């Protein structure tokens, strides 16, 4: 196990160990024999999973949680400087390791695939992890969401391949040196860290510059930002570029995407051969994610026909159009979409997957004040794709409020786009509000990156007890 920085990761203490990115690294280190400890704001199944691997997990943040024998403290960009455990680390003169450095460390010495892009990273990383596992290659992986099959976001495998979700939000993906990098799309997001598209492009260019000599960039041939990025980096020495998508110029070209209910059948042309395989989630964007995964695997030398077949064994990631259940004839599905492009893609996917005449109701929770300030209008316009929407207050996550920035920005934009939208400020009132709006046969989509996901089971329970009002 190689250290990320001076001061080893043999006895790391993770602040916020239950987070999607942090918990994955902690799991891998625990599986490799490290003495892992950490803290999180609340208990969770993730905390229990870490304890089962031998980790010590404290609930709440306190200086006393940091053990005297800790070798370093691992943090993400969400951890504030006044966190008592971080303050205590400074008093003890312990090395502070950023999450990205820790992940770079556990990837050292392996053939790595880093999956980047404004949208679709978790799904694409997951497809690769599942496909490679199905082929018996025993990859290690670190993903920003739990796989439906194994039910985990990370694993230490015995093989030589490591698949990692590469986060651009805080530029941390610039720490990795992958053999293969995937760029799915490039759009303006994470407004607290990027002031312009030019800064976004520069960040992605730096990421691509870290690809190991002779390595491969797999990049969309369709998405405008990805096309611009490709033009900027084409011609770099010792970089192979493989494009994928529906464009006639794509190296791995999508020939056909056929919706089949909540799945899709995809046919691609690669190396002069047609390959057809199944994607277990609906929608064109998920099909294209699968093609990106296919192209990356081929770049590592895995036979295309084997990989295409194995991708069919992928069964989804929690919160990516995940069916939560059905009650009183109403299906409830959960979506992590929080950027307007993601919202539109998931709504269009559900439209293509459900029967004609099915009504689609969205319960949307905006994520971050900065994102709402910049993209609230586009969020409201995306909600016009639903038959009706409920909009909650903004989930702040790591941010402080911005004066004048509320979910009203989204609601006003939705109303201007002729959408049927209702504001609900009390999250506990949502199940009853939904029951008053739906009828048997409808579909409810809970959408957002915050705790809106908790509402799915509550809506189902209310419908089971009381039924729809209509």
Kinemage of the C-alpha trace (Angstrom):
@kinemage 1
@onewidth
@group {chain A} dominant
@subgroup {mainchain}
@vectorlist {calphas} color= white
{ca unk a 1} P 0.000 0.000 0.000
{ca unk a 2} L 1.706 3.185 -1.192
{ca unk a 3} L 1.299 6.416 0.797
{ca unk a 4} L -0.313 9.405 -0.896
{ca unk a 5} L 1.819 11.958 0.971
{ca unk a 6} L 4.588 11.774 3.598
{ca unk a 7} L 2.902 10.158 6.551
{ca unk a 8} L 1.403 6.844 5.568
{ca unk a 9} L -2.172 5.730 5.131
{ca unk a 10} L -1.611 2.768 7.429
{ca unk a 11} L -3.739 4.302 10.240
{ca unk a 12} L -5.870 6.950 8.512
{ca unk a 13} L -8.638 8.934 10.164
{ca unk a 14} L -11.369 10.045 7.727
{ca unk a 15} L -13.422 13.127 8.573
{ca unk a 16} L -16.778 12.507 6.898
{ca unk a 17} L -16.076 8.817 6.417
{ca unk a 18} L -19.675 8.077 5.407
{ca unk a 19} L -19.551 10.191 2.259
{ca unk a 20} L -19.695 8.505 -1.115
{ca unk a 21} L -16.124 9.335 -2.103
{ca unk a 22} L -14.552 9.025 1.332
{ca unk a 23} L -16.170 5.730 2.285
{ca unk a 24} L -14.966 4.034 -0.886
{ca unk a 25} L -11.319 4.817 -0.184
{ca unk a 26} L -11.763 3.821 3.467
{ca unk a 27} L -13.222 0.467 2.417
{ca unk a 28} L -10.329 -0.288 0.075
{ca unk a 29} L -7.741 0.655 2.686
{ca unk a 30} L -9.488 -1.503 5.291
{ca unk a 31} L -9.553 -4.425 2.857
{ca unk a 32} L -5.816 -3.944 2.320
{ca unk a 33} L -5.143 -4.191 6.042
{ca unk a 34} L -5.010 -0.557 7.142
{ca unk a 35} L -6.276 0.386 10.598
{ca unk a 36} L -9.086 2.694 9.433
{ca unk a 37} L -11.009 5.099 11.654
{ca unk a 38} L -13.199 8.112 11.070
{ca unk a 39} L -16.283 10.098 11.915
{ca unk a 40} L -19.494 11.161 10.256
{ca unk a 41} L -22.408 13.411 11.095
{ca unk a 42} L -24.891 10.556 11.364
{ca unk a 43} L -25.022 6.790 11.457
{ca unk a 44} L -25.827 4.967 8.238
{ca unk a 45} L -25.665 1.596 6.441
{ca unk a 46} L -22.357 2.827 5.009
{ca unk a 47} L -20.978 3.261 8.512
{ca unk a 48} L -22.134 -0.261 9.374
{ca unk a 49} L -20.445 -1.638 6.252
{ca unk a 50} L -17.186 0.039 7.278
{ca unk a 51} L -17.451 -1.369 10.796
{ca unk a 52} L -17.936 -4.836 9.295
{ca unk a 53} L -14.556 -4.372 7.596
{ca unk a 54} L -12.938 -3.555 10.924
{ca unk a 55} L -13.063 0.247 10.770
{ca unk a 56} L -13.838 2.387 13.808
{ca unk a 57} L -16.625 4.852 12.984
{ca unk a 58} L -17.620 7.624 15.388
{ca unk a 59} L -20.890 9.526 15.040
{ca unk a 60} L -20.534 13.265 15.321
{ca unk a 61} L -17.358 15.320 15.126
{ca unk a 62} L -15.176 15.810 18.213
{ca unk a 63} L -11.458 16.256 18.816
{ca unk a 64} L -11.425 13.156 21.014
{ca unk a 65} L -12.397 10.946 18.090
{ca unk a 66} L -8.940 11.368 16.579
{ca unk a 67} L -6.780 8.569 17.970
{ca unk a 68} L -3.286 9.328 19.222
{ca unk a 69} L -1.775 6.734 16.898
{ca unk a 70} L -3.429 8.042 13.697
{ca unk a 71} L -0.910 8.373 10.867
{ca unk a 72} L -2.844 11.039 8.945
{ca unk a 73} L -6.214 12.709 8.581
{ca unk a 74} L -8.103 12.357 5.292
{ca unk a 75} L -10.480 15.150 4.259
{ca unk a 76} L -12.611 16.169 1.307
{ca unk a 77} L -13.205 19.702 0.062
{ca unk a 78} L -16.456 19.725 2.057
{ca unk a 79} L -14.639 19.681 5.420
{ca unk a 80} L -14.388 23.130 6.955
{ca unk a 81} L -11.243 24.471 8.594
{ca unk a 82} L -12.951 24.750 11.998
{ca unk a 83} L -13.878 21.051 12.156
{ca unk a 84} L -12.706 19.997 15.652
{ca unk a 85} L -10.947 16.889 14.368
{ca unk a 86} L -9.082 18.906 11.749
{ca unk a 87} L -8.121 21.455 14.400
{ca unk a 88} L -6.869 18.610 16.597
{ca unk a 89} L -4.845 17.198 13.681
{ca unk a 90} L -3.053 20.531 13.394
{ca unk a 91} L -2.288 20.466 17.112
{ca unk a 92} L -0.783 16.978 16.722
{ca unk a 93} L 1.084 18.044 13.563
{ca unk a 94} L -0.511 15.170 11.637
{ca unk a 95} L -0.384 15.127 7.830
{ca unk a 96} L -3.696 16.158 6.253
{ca unk a 97} L -4.385 14.177 3.089
{ca unk a 98} L -6.998 15.258 0.573
{ca unk a 99} L -9.382 12.534 -0.575
{ca unk a 100} L -7.998 12.727 -4.116
{ca unk a 101} L -4.432 12.127 -2.898
{ca unk a 102} L -5.621 9.117 -0.924
{ca unk a 103} L -7.387 7.734 -3.984
{ca unk a 104} L -4.344 8.369 -6.160
{ca unk a 105} L -2.334 6.397 -3.626
{ca unk a 106} L -4.543 3.311 -3.712
{ca unk a 107} L -4.475 3.405 -7.528
{ca unk a 108} L -0.665 3.415 -7.672
{ca unk a 109} L 0.843 0.470 -9.532
{ca unk a 110} L -2.413 -0.616 -11.180
{ca unk a 111} L -3.764 -0.136 -14.699
{ca unk a 112} L -6.255 2.613 -13.996
{ca unk a 113} L -9.289 3.964 -15.806
{ca unk a 114} L -10.447 7.393 -14.620
{ca unk a 115} L -13.990 8.387 -15.602
{ca unk a 116} L -14.632 12.129 -15.843
{ca unk a 117} L -17.364 14.447 -17.097
{ca unk a 118} L -20.028 16.794 -15.837
{ca unk a 119} L -22.639 14.014 -15.940
{ca unk a 120} L -22.672 10.228 -16.061
{ca unk a 121} L -19.466 9.441 -14.164
{ca unk a 122} L -21.007 7.157 -11.564
{ca unk a 123} L -23.007 5.136 -14.083
{ca unk a 124} L -20.095 4.689 -16.492
{ca unk a 125} L -17.643 3.744 -13.737
{ca unk a 126} L -20.182 1.253 -12.427
{ca unk a 127} L -20.752 -0.312 -15.826
{ca unk a 128} L -17.024 -0.872 -16.180
{ca unk a 129} L -16.634 -2.294 -12.673
{ca unk a 130} L -19.486 -4.747 -13.161
{ca unk a 131} L -18.429 -5.779 -16.669
{ca unk a 132} L -14.807 -6.374 -15.669
{ca unk a 133} L -15.937 -8.348 -12.628
{ca unk a 134} L -18.260 -10.434 -14.795
{ca unk a 135} L -15.281 -11.276 -17.024
{ca unk a 136} L -13.373 -12.557 -13.994
{ca unk a 137} L -10.804 -9.735 -14.021
{ca unk a 138} L -11.401 -8.839 -10.339
{ca unk a 139} L -10.965 -5.071 -10.663
{ca unk a 140} L -10.623 -2.634 -7.806
{ca unk a 141} L -13.052 0.260 -8.047
{ca unk a 142} L -14.135 3.448 -6.316
{ca unk a 143} L -17.502 4.876 -7.342
{ca unk a 144} L -19.691 7.760 -6.199
{ca unk a 145} L -22.726 5.506 -5.681
{ca unk a 146} L -23.633 1.995 -4.553
{ca unk a 147} L -23.969 -0.714 -7.198
{ca unk a 148} L -27.301 -2.503 -7.172
{ca unk a 149} L -25.657 -5.919 -7.426
{ca unk a 150} L -22.810 -5.899 -4.867
{ca unk a 151} L -24.460 -3.018 -2.988
{ca unk a 152} L -21.182 -1.215 -2.445
{ca unk a 153} L -19.334 1.774 -3.871
{ca unk a 154} L -15.831 0.331 -3.672
{ca unk a 155} L -13.864 -2.873 -3.558
{ca unk a 156} L -10.265 -4.041 -3.500
{ca unk a 157} L -9.905 -6.641 -6.222
{ca unk a 158} L -7.093 -9.069 -6.959
{ca unk a 159} L -6.707 -7.982 -10.581
{ca unk a 160} L -4.468 -5.378 -12.196
{ca unk a 161} L -7.219 -2.901 -13.164
{ca unk a 162} L -8.550 -0.027 -11.036
{ca unk a 163} L -11.653 1.878 -12.164
{ca unk a 164} L -12.230 5.237 -10.493
{ca unk a 165} L -14.772 8.013 -10.731
{ca unk a 166} L -12.746 11.192 -11.291
{ca unk a 167} L -14.308 14.304 -9.752
{ca unk a 168} L -13.796 17.605 -11.541
{ca unk a 169} L -15.803 19.669 -9.047
{ca unk a 170} L -12.758 20.738 -6.995
{ca unk a 171} L -10.103 19.880 -9.611
{ca unk a 172} L -9.155 16.787 -7.622
{ca unk a 173} L -9.185 14.632 -10.777
{ca unk a 174} L -5.928 16.337 -11.729
{ca unk a 175} L -4.158 14.151 -9.121
{ca unk a 176} L -4.546 10.911 -11.089
{ca unk a 177} L -2.258 9.359 -13.726
{ca unk a 178} L -4.618 6.981 -15.565
{ca unk a 179} L -3.750 4.657 -18.394
{ca unk a 180} L -7.192 5.357 -19.839
{ca unk a 181} L -9.287 8.464 -19.181
{ca unk a 182} L -12.914 8.871 -20.199
{ca unk a 183} L -14.454 12.307 -20.731
{ca unk a 184} L -18.211 11.964 -21.180
{ca unk a 185} L -19.114 15.653 -21.462
{ca unk a 186} L -17.866 19.095 -20.486
{ca unk a 187} L -20.331 21.708 -19.195
{ca unk a 188} L -20.272 24.622 -16.781
{ca unk a 189} L -21.096 23.484 -13.246
{ca unk a 190} L -19.638 23.772 -9.736
{ca unk a 191} L -19.917 27.537 -9.834
{ca unk a 192} L -18.223 28.010 -6.479
{ca unk a 193} L -14.995 26.655 -8.013
{ca unk a 194} L -15.204 27.629 -11.699
{ca unk a 195} L -15.965 31.121 -12.967
{ca unk a 196} L -16.170 30.305 -16.677
{ca unk a 197} L -16.168 27.594 -19.323
{ca unk a 198} L -12.563 28.534 -20.069
{ca unk a 199} L -11.597 27.519 -16.538
{ca unk a 200} L -13.484 24.251 -17.007
{ca unk a 201} L -11.630 23.504 -20.241
{ca unk a 202} L -8.283 24.321 -18.658
{ca unk a 203} L -9.054 21.973 -15.764
{ca unk a 204} L -9.959 19.117 -18.096
{ca unk a 205} L -6.872 19.773 -20.203
{ca unk a 206} L -4.735 19.402 -17.092
{ca unk a 207} L -6.505 16.136 -16.287
{ca unk a 208} L -5.840 14.818 -19.791
{ca unk a 209} L -2.227 15.895 -19.498
{ca unk a 210} L -1.828 13.438 -16.607
{ca unk a 211} L -2.704 10.394 -18.763
{ca unk a 212} L 0.314 8.106 -18.726
{ca unk a 213} L 2.523 8.205 -21.860
{ca unk a 214} L 1.016 5.978 -24.548
{ca unk a 215} L -2.327 6.020 -22.751
{ca unk a 216} L -5.758 6.669 -24.212
{ca unk a 217} L -8.386 9.383 -23.987
{ca unk a 218} L -11.913 8.097 -24.656
{ca unk a 219} L -14.107 11.111 -25.408
{ca unk a 220} L -17.581 11.870 -26.723
{ca unk a 221} L -17.851 12.717 -30.409
{ca unk a 222} L -21.321 14.243 -29.890
{ca unk a 223} L -21.301 16.595 -26.908
{ca unk a 224} L -20.205 20.150 -27.798
{ca unk a 225} L -17.950 20.672 -24.790
{ca unk a 226} L -16.235 17.338 -25.366
{ca unk a 227} L -15.746 18.155 -29.046
{ca unk a 228} L -14.090 21.466 -28.126
{ca unk a 229} L -11.882 19.727 -25.570
{ca unk a 230} L -10.811 17.134 -28.136
{ca unk a 231} L -9.813 19.886 -30.560
{ca unk a 232} L -7.671 21.481 -27.844
{ca unk a 233} L -5.739 18.312 -26.975
{ca unk a 234} L -5.561 16.573 -30.353
{ca unk a 235} L -1.995 16.278 -31.544
{ca unk a 236} L -0.465 15.888 -28.093
{ca unk a 237} L 2.414 13.447 -28.266
{ca unk a 238} L 2.012 9.985 -26.779
{ca unk a 239} L -1.765 10.386 -26.435
{ca unk a 240} L -4.178 8.103 -28.223
{ca unk a 241} L -7.656 9.547 -28.744
{ca unk a 242} L -10.693 7.308 -29.257
{ca unk a 243} L -14.030 9.019 -29.903
{ca unk a 244} L -17.420 7.414 -29.353
{ca unk a 245} L -21.015 8.377 -30.039
{ca unk a 246} L -23.622 8.784 -32.736
{ca unk a 247} L -21.485 11.013 -34.945
{ca unk a 248} L -20.479 9.508 -38.276
{ca unk a 249} L -16.888 10.378 -37.394
{ca unk a 250} L -16.841 8.433 -34.099
{ca unk a 251} L -14.268 5.652 -33.772
{ca unk a 252} L -16.780 3.588 -31.788
{ca unk a 253} L -20.013 4.574 -33.476
{ca unk a 254} L -23.510 4.052 -32.153
{ca unk a 255} L -25.513 2.495 -34.960
{ca unk a 256} L -28.828 2.152 -33.150
{ca unk a 257} L -30.427 2.572 -29.716
{ca unk a 258} L -33.695 0.701 -29.294
{ca unk a 259} L -35.816 1.381 -26.167
{ca unk a 260} L -37.225 -1.774 -24.574
{ca unk a 261} L -39.282 -0.624 -21.602
{ca unk a 262} L -36.919 0.151 -18.733
{ca unk a 263} L -33.931 -1.156 -20.728
{ca unk a 264} L -32.291 -0.345 -24.060
{ca unk a 265} L -30.692 -2.419 -26.806
{ca unk a 266} L -27.583 -0.811 -28.254
{ca unk a 267} L -25.780 -1.644 -31.493
{ca unk a 268} L -22.341 -0.161 -32.152
{ca unk a 269} L -19.816 -0.385 -34.954
{ca unk a 270} L -16.297 -0.920 -33.627
{ca unk a 271} L -13.283 -2.199 -35.513
{ca unk a 272} L -15.426 -2.994 -38.504
{ca unk a 273} L -17.786 -5.227 -36.499
{ca unk a 274} L -21.322 -4.666 -35.264
{ca unk a 275} L -21.926 -5.468 -31.601
{ca unk a 276} L -25.322 -5.534 -29.907
{ca unk a 277} L -25.827 -5.532 -26.155
{ca unk a 278} L -28.379 -4.604 -23.495
{ca unk a 279} L -28.280 -1.662 -21.088
{ca unk a 280} L -30.395 -2.182 -17.994
{ca unk a 281} L -31.522 1.435 -17.591
{ca unk a 282} L -33.617 3.431 -20.065
{ca unk a 283} L -32.556 6.452 -22.023
{ca unk a 284} L -30.129 7.494 -24.715
{ca unk a 285} L -27.655 9.041 -22.248
{ca unk a 286} L -27.253 5.791 -20.327
{ca unk a 287} L -26.774 3.904 -23.596
{ca unk a 288} L -23.999 6.325 -24.534
{ca unk a 289} L -22.391 5.834 -21.122
{ca unk a 290} L -22.293 2.120 -21.865
{ca unk a 291} L -20.588 2.775 -25.197
{ca unk a 292} L -17.956 4.901 -23.423
{ca unk a 293} L -17.339 2.005 -21.029
{ca unk a 294} L -17.027 -0.346 -23.971
{ca unk a 295} L -14.482 1.902 -25.693
{ca unk a 296} L -12.386 2.198 -22.524
{ca unk a 297} L -12.302 -1.554 -22.018
{ca unk a 298} L -11.233 -2.063 -25.611
{ca unk a 299} L -8.426 0.463 -25.032
{ca unk a 300} L -7.149 -1.787 -22.236
{ca unk a 301} L -7.049 -4.707 -24.652
{ca unk a 302} L -10.212 -6.514 -23.573
{ca unk a 303} L -11.975 -8.240 -26.498
{ca unk a 304} L -14.906 -6.092 -27.614
{ca unk a 305} L -17.440 -8.910 -27.946
{ca unk a 306} L -16.686 -10.195 -24.428
{ca unk a 307} L -16.968 -6.731 -22.947
{ca unk a 308} L -20.199 -5.905 -24.795
{ca unk a 309} L -21.812 -9.045 -23.431
{ca unk a 310} L -20.562 -8.365 -19.897
{ca unk a 311} L -21.966 -4.828 -19.867
{ca unk a 312} L -25.388 -6.478 -20.088
{ca unk a 313} L -24.849 -7.819 -16.546
{ca unk a 314} L -24.878 -4.300 -15.119
{ca unk a 315} L -28.102 -3.808 -13.170
{ca unk a 316} L -27.858 -0.179 -12.129
{ca unk a 317} L -26.646 2.160 -9.434
{ca unk a 318} L -28.690 3.355 -6.516
{ca unk a 319} L -30.275 6.757 -7.205
{ca unk a 320} L -29.800 6.495 -10.992
{ca unk a 321} L -33.411 5.922 -12.102
{ca unk a 322} L -33.752 3.372 -9.318
{ca unk a 323} L -37.180 1.824 -8.874
{ca unk a 324} L -38.076 2.246 -5.203
{ca unk a 325} L -41.360 0.377 -5.386
{ca unk a 326} L -45.037 0.534 -6.294
{ca unk a 327} L -48.098 1.255 -4.173
{ca unk a 328} L -51.731 1.788 -5.119
{ca unk a 329} L -50.800 1.448 -8.793
{ca unk a 330} L -48.198 4.264 -8.581
{ca unk a 331} L -44.514 3.603 -9.258
{ca unk a 332} L -41.862 5.630 -7.427
{ca unk a 333} L -38.411 6.020 -9.017
{ca unk a 334} L -35.413 7.892 -7.583
{ca unk a 335} L -33.045 10.070 -9.637
{ca unk a 336} L -29.805 11.768 -8.575
{ca unk a 337} L -30.150 14.359 -11.369
{ca unk a 338} L -29.447 17.886 -10.137
{ca unk a 339} L -28.042 19.707 -13.178
{ca unk a 340} L -30.496 20.801 -15.914
{ca unk a 341} L -28.893 18.534 -18.523
{ca unk a 342} L -29.220 15.533 -16.211
{ca unk a 343} L -32.785 16.466 -15.287
{ca unk a 344} L -33.867 16.737 -18.916
{ca unk a 345} L -32.121 13.485 -19.833
{ca unk a 346} L -33.766 11.494 -17.033
{ca unk a 347} L -37.205 12.975 -17.723
{ca unk a 348} L -36.890 12.209 -21.422
{ca unk a 349} L -35.701 8.691 -20.580
{ca unk a 350} L -38.745 8.050 -18.429
{ca unk a 351} L -41.005 9.450 -21.142
{ca unk a 352} L -39.554 6.964 -23.632
{ca unk a 353} L -39.814 4.070 -21.183
{ca unk a 354} L -43.367 4.387 -19.870
{ca unk a 355} L -46.626 3.596 -21.590
{ca unk a 356} L -48.441 6.295 -23.506
{ca unk a 357} L -50.819 8.173 -21.257
{ca unk a 358} L -48.786 7.617 -18.084
{ca unk a 359} L -48.489 10.826 -16.089
{ca unk a 360} L -45.073 11.797 -14.751
{ca unk a 361} L -44.869 13.716 -11.448
{ca unk a 362} L -41.507 15.048 -10.218
{ca unk a 363} L -40.531 15.896 -6.649
{ca unk a 364} L -37.440 18.066 -7.162
{ca unk a 365} L -35.021 19.311 -4.530
{ca unk a 366} L -32.486 21.879 -5.805
{ca unk a 367} L -28.904 21.208 -4.716
{ca unk a 368} L -26.572 24.084 -3.718
{ca unk a 369} L -27.329 27.801 -3.666
{ca unk a 370} L -24.558 28.554 -6.171
{ca unk a 371} L -25.899 26.057 -8.695
{ca unk a 372} L -29.445 27.372 -8.303
{ca unk a 373} L -28.242 30.947 -8.729
{ca unk a 374} L -26.543 30.107 -12.032
{ca unk a 375} L -28.846 27.425 -13.447
{ca unk a 376} L -32.214 27.936 -11.738
{ca unk a 377} L -33.885 29.094 -14.962
{ca unk a 378} L -32.703 26.012 -16.839
{ca unk a 379} L -33.850 23.768 -13.976
{ca unk a 380} L -37.336 25.237 -14.177
{ca unk a 381} L -37.404 24.770 -17.939
{ca unk a 382} L -36.398 21.123 -17.515
{ca unk a 383} L -39.314 20.542 -15.133
{ca unk a 384} L -41.676 21.494 -17.963
{ca unk a 385} L -40.995 17.988 -19.338
{ca unk a 386} L -43.038 16.555 -16.449
{ca unk a 387} L -46.816 16.631 -16.174
{ca unk a 388} L -46.545 18.208 -12.736
{ca unk a 389} L -43.762 19.068 -10.311
{ca unk a 390} L -43.267 19.708 -6.632
{ca unk a 391} L -40.251 21.903 -5.837
{ca unk a 392} L -38.663 21.805 -2.374
{ca unk a 393} L -36.351 24.280 -0.697
{ca unk a 394} L -32.689 24.267 -1.693
{ca unk a 395} L -30.527 21.565 -0.112
{ca unk a 396} L -27.474 23.555 1.051
{ca unk a 397} L -24.950 20.723 1.419
{ca unk a 398} L -21.631 22.464 2.090
{ca unk a 399} L -22.783 26.011 1.235
{ca unk a 400} L -24.090 28.965 3.186
{ca unk a 401} L -27.227 30.725 1.853
{ca unk a 402} L -26.872 33.377 -0.840
{ca unk a 403} L -29.202 36.375 -0.347
{ca unk a 404} L -32.101 36.276 -2.781
{ca unk a 405} L -31.375 32.751 -4.002
{ca unk a 406} L -34.283 30.401 -3.257
{ca unk a 407} L -36.219 27.717 -5.069
{ca unk a 408} L -38.557 30.485 -6.258
{ca unk a 409} L -36.058 31.075 -9.080
{ca unk a 410} L -36.821 27.578 -10.367
{ca unk a 411} L -40.554 27.816 -9.771
{ca unk a 412} L -40.853 31.110 -11.657
{ca unk a 413} L -38.899 29.691 -14.603
{ca unk a 414} L -41.077 26.582 -14.627
{ca unk a 415} L -44.254 28.681 -14.601
{ca unk a 416} L -42.876 30.810 -17.452
{ca unk a 417} L -42.396 27.553 -19.394
{ca unk a 418} L -46.075 26.691 -18.775
{ca unk a 419} L -45.210 23.935 -16.305
{ca unk a 420} L -47.567 22.824 -13.553
{ca unk a 421} L -45.496 23.402 -10.427
{ca unk a 422} L -46.170 23.502 -6.682
{ca unk a 423} L -43.854 24.796 -3.955
{ca unk a 424} L -43.628 22.693 -0.799
{ca unk a 425} L -41.428 24.103 1.947
{ca unk a 426} L -42.085 21.366 4.522
{ca unk a 427} L -40.519 18.137 3.240
{ca unk a 428} L -42.664 16.060 5.617
{ca unk a 429} L -45.771 17.271 3.772
{ca unk a 430} L -44.662 15.814 0.437
{ca unk a 431} L -46.180 12.291 0.752
{ca unk a 432} L -49.649 13.683 1.412
{ca unk a 433} L -49.233 16.305 -1.322
{ca unk a 434} L -48.195 13.633 -3.813
{ca unk a 435} L -51.150 11.436 -2.846
{ca unk a 436} L -53.437 14.347 -3.619
{ca unk a 437} L -51.998 14.705 -7.115
{ca unk a 438} L -51.543 11.162 -8.441
{ca unk a 439} L -53.858 8.458 -9.682
{ca unk a 440} L -53.248 4.759 -10.380
{ca unk a 441} L -50.906 4.282 -13.316
{ca unk a 442} L -48.884 7.434 -12.634
{ca unk a 443} L -45.142 7.539 -12.031
{ca unk a 444} L -43.450 9.659 -9.355
{ca unk a 445} L -39.810 10.666 -9.770
{ca unk a 446} L -37.943 11.963 -6.708
{ca unk a 447} L -35.055 14.003 -8.094
{ca unk a 448} L -32.000 15.750 -6.662
{ca unk a 449} L -28.610 15.162 -5.028
{ca unk a 450} L -29.736 15.877 -1.458
{ca unk a 451} L -31.959 14.014 0.992
{ca unk a 452} L -34.966 14.019 -1.348
{ca unk a 453} L -34.094 10.339 -1.840
{ca unk a 454} L -35.547 9.685 1.637
{ca unk a 455} L -39.007 10.630 0.377
{ca unk a 456} L -39.465 7.617 -1.909
{ca unk a 457} L -40.211 5.109 0.877
{ca unk a 458} L -42.344 7.688 2.696
{ca unk a 459} L -44.456 8.319 -0.424
{ca unk a 460} L -44.895 4.578 -0.923
{ca unk a 461} L -45.893 4.081 2.711
{ca unk a 462} L -48.457 6.873 2.533
{ca unk a 463} L -49.934 5.498 -0.696
{ca unk a 464} L -50.095 2.022 0.835
{ca unk a 465} L -51.937 3.313 3.900
{ca unk a 466} L -54.193 5.911 2.280
{ca unk a 467} L -54.061 5.406 -1.481
{ca unk a 468} L -54.130 8.220 -4.029
{ca unk a 469} L -56.775 10.863 -3.482
{ca unk a 470} L -57.877 10.722 -7.136
